[in-house]
Amino acid sequence: MMMLRHRIASTFAREETHDASGPSETVLPYATGEKLVEPDEETERRFQDMREVIPVLRESCVAAYKYWEENGMLGVNSFAELLEKRRSG
């Protein structure tokens, strides 16, 4: 019985110090449309980097190129434009 009490107490102690923000709090609002993804400097920079690299890798990374092409990611000038295009259409 004493061992069980110790395990329960340890579990509660871990839960009190554990950061509760998990996928349900960070991803779910975006998945349900409650929040919208907004571009920021970092996301835009990464998008621009990939937008330059993907066409160069067309032959060696066929799946990635095909994904970008089929999803209209090569035909936009910015991540913000891509988001707007997807939201409107």
N, C-alpha and C positions, 0 to 999 in steps of 0.2 A: 504494500500500500504506500509506503514511504517513497518508493522508487517511482510509482505512478504520479504522485504529487510533484515530485521533482521534475519529471518529464513535462507535466502540464505547466508548471511554473516556468520552465525553460522556454517552452513554446510561446507563452504569452510575453515573456521578456523579449524574445526575438521579434515578435509581431509589433511590439511597441517601438522598437528601434528600426524596423524595416520601412523603407520608403514605399508607400502604397501606390505610387503612380506607376501603373503598368500599362499594357496595351489597351485595356478597357478605358483608361482615362486619357491616353494620349492618341491612340489611333482611331478608336471607335467614333468620336465626334466627326472625324473627317470621312470615315467610311459611310456614315449615315447621312452625310450632307449637312449636319448641324453646324459644322465649321467648314470654311473653304480654304484651300491651300492658297497662300499668297506668296508671290515671289519676293526674295530678298537678295542682297548682294551676293551672298555665298551660293545660293541656288542658281542664280543667273550666271555666275562665273563658271560653275561646274557644267551647266547646260552648254555654255559657249565652248568650253573645252571639249566636251563630248561631241558637240556639233562639228567641230573642226576635225576631230580624230576619226569619227565613224566612217566618213567617206574614204579616208585614206586606208582604212582597214576593210574596205568592201570585199576584197578577195579572201582575206584570211579570217575574217570574223563575219561570215555570211549571215548568221542568225541575228546578230546585233544590228547589222545594216538593214536587214529585211524588217526587223521590228521598228526601227526608226522610220524607214520609208513607209511602211504600211500604216503607221500611226501619225503620219503627217508631221513628224518632228524635224525632217530635213527641209520642209517648205516654209518654215517660220524663221523669223529673225531673232526671237528672244523667247525666254521661258514664259514671260508675261503674255506674249502673243499666243503661245501654245495654250496656256490656261484659258485665255479669252476665247480662242477658237473652239476648245472643247466644251466650254460652258454654253456657248451659243449654238452649238450644233450637234 
